[in-house]
Amino acid sequence: MLKVKNINQYYGGGSHILRDVSLEAHLGKVTVLLGRNGVGKTTLLKSLMGLVPIKTGSIEFNGKAIHKDTPYERARAGIGFVPQGREIFARLTVEENLRMGLAYKSASTPIPAELFGLFPVLKQMLHRRGGDLSGGQQQQLAIARALAAKPRLLILDEPTEGIQPSIIKDIGRVIRMLADRGDMAILLVEQYYDFAEELADDYMVMERGEFIARGLGKNMPADGVRQLVAI
């Protein structure tokens, strides 16, 4: 579904942030990217979404080159993005935030009922402002907003950050369920090792803008991944 080949990215005065990064994300699988703070994980995701341009390399989605497409075009192609920090609209209601995920659809397009099955709390709080929700509820809203347009690839940037354990479990359950349906690929950037290990079908570890390890999720303990990402 997603194929990234040898992308490079530089910042400011020529600092080399991403170094020949290649990866694939497949339908029905959760591909987990781990790494300490500042190694280039978020820059990679922003590059995939077109929020920062790549210098060299290519990005293919569903067999089509997209590395010159705008973020809007990538979203329309079927990529959903949940950024670090959630970035919901605090002054808009839950319903209005969800409708933002349908921005390029017809105004009469209904909010998919499935979203309320995945996150029942959102139906209860439909008319509450996003800024009045707890951190965990905001994260559920951010994920639901990304799912509203029914993407084929869902990219999540550290969805457990600052979230209470009970909601982390709920989010993990939803991610696994979405992958197991087989019609969506999921790329998950995560620092919380136990959460990542539980969900990973495939894993990659990034250090200084390049991958230093990769393999099957079931092999993460034997491969010593916890030690590689320990702070």
N, C-alpha and C positions, 0 to 999 in steps of 0.2 A: 504493500500500500504506500509506504514511504521509503524512498531510497536516496540517501545522501552520500555524495562521493567527493572526498578530498576537498572539503570547504576550508577556506582560510579567512580569517577576519582580523583586522588591525584597528586599534583605537588611537586617536590623538596623534601623539608624536611618533607613531610607528610601532607601538607595543603590539606584539604578536599574541592575540588572544585565543584564537582557534587555529590549531595546527593540523592540517590535512585530516580533518575529522570525517569519518565515514560511518554510516549506520543504516540499519533497516528496521522498520516496524511492520509487523504482519497482522493481517486480520485475525481476530480471535485470540490475540496474545497481548500480554502486558509486558512492554519493554521498559525496564527500569534503568535510569541513569543516576548514579551516585557519585558523590565527591564532596570535599570540604568546601567551605565558603570561598568564593573568589577564584575558583578554578576555571570558570567559563561556562557553567551549566546554563545560567539564564541568558547569556549572550547567544549560546547555541539555539535556544528556543526562540529568541527574538529574531535570529537569522532565519529560522524555519518559517516564521510568520511574516517575514518581510519588514519587520520593524527596524532592523538594521541591515544594510546591504552586505553581501559577501564579496570578498575580493576575487577569489578564484574558487573553482569547484562547481558542483551542480546539485540541485535538489529536484527530485522527481516525486510526484504524487499521483497515484493511480495511473502510472505509465506516461504522465505528461510532465515536461519540464516546467517548473513554476518559479525558479529562482529569480526571474525578472518580473514576476507578477506583484501587484500591490497587495497589502494585507487584506484589503476588501475582496480582491479576486480570489485569494487563497481561502478566505472564509466561505465565499460562495461555492468554491470547488468542493468543500466538504471537510474543512479543518476547523475544529473547535478548540479554543485556547482558554485555559483558566490561569491567569497570571498570578505570580507570587504577590501576596497582599490583597488578593481578591478583586479589588478595584470595582466594587459594585457602586451604584449611584445612590448615595446616602439619602438624598432628598426625594428620590422616587420610591413609590411603593414596590412591594415584592412583585405584584402583577406587572407594573411598568418596567421593572428590571428584566423580567422574563420576556416581555415584548421586545426589549432591545435586542435579544437574541434572535428575534424574527424580523429584524429591521429591513432586510432586503426582500422579505416576502410581502404578499398582499396584506393590506391593513385588516382584512377580514379573516386572516389565517388564525385559527384558534390556538391557544397554548396547548401543547400536547398533554393529554390527561396522564400519560405515563409518568411525567415529571412529578406529579403529586403522589403517584404510587412509589416512586423511588425516594422521595423526600416529603412525607406526609405533613411535616411541620409547616411547609411553605403554603399549603392550602389553608391551614388554620390562620396564617398571618398574611394572607393575600393582600390585604389593604393597609398593612402596616409599613411604615417607611423602612427602607433598607438600613438606614443608620441606627434604627432602634433595635435591630436584631443583635443577638450575641455573636461573638466571633465564629463559633461553630455553625450557627444558622446562616451567617453571611457566606461562609464557605460553601454550604449546601446550595445557597442561592446562586453563587458564582458558577458552580458546576452545572446546575439546572439551566442557567442562562446559556451556557456553552452547548448544552445538549438540545436546546429548543429547536434548532434548525436541523437536527438529526445528522450530525457529522459522521463521516466514515473514519476519521482520525480524531482522537481526543488527546490534547496535550495538556498536562497538568504540571504546574511548577510549585512544588512543595505544598501540597494541599493540607498537610497535617500541622503546618507551622502555627503555633499558638492556639491549638484546638484541644478541647477537653477529650479525654480518652473514650468516653461513650460515643461521641460523634466521629472520632477517628475510626472506630469499629464500623459505624454505619457507612462512612465513606468508602472504607475498604470493601465492604459487602457490595456496594453499588458498583465499584470499579470491576470487581471480579465477575459480577453478574453481566455487566455490559460486554466484557471480553468474551465470556462463555457463550453469548448469543452467536458469536462468529461473524458478525457483520460490521465490526468496528475494530480498528487498531488503537491501542492506547500506549502513549509514551509518557512515562511518569518520572519526573525529577524529584528526588526525595533525599533527605538527610537522615530521617528516622529509620535506622537500619532494620529493625524488626518488622516494621510496616512494609518496607521494600522487599525483604526476603519472603514474607508471607504471600505477596502478590506476584512476584517476578516470574515470568516464563523465561525471559532472557534478561541478562543484566550487562551493564557497562560501568566501568569506573573511570572517572576523568581526573586528571592531575595536570595542572599547568597547561590547559587547553588541548590536551590530547588524551586518548584512551590508553590506560595502562593495564587494563584487564577487561575481559568480557567472557561470557559463557552462558550456560543454562542456569536459570534461577535455582533449580534443585541442587546445584553444585556450589552455591554461594558459601555455605559453611566450610566445605572441604577446600575451597579455593582461598579461604582466609580473607574474604571481602570485608568482614567487620573490622579487621585490623587495618586494612587499606584506607578506610574512611574515618577511623578513630581520630578524634581531635587531640 
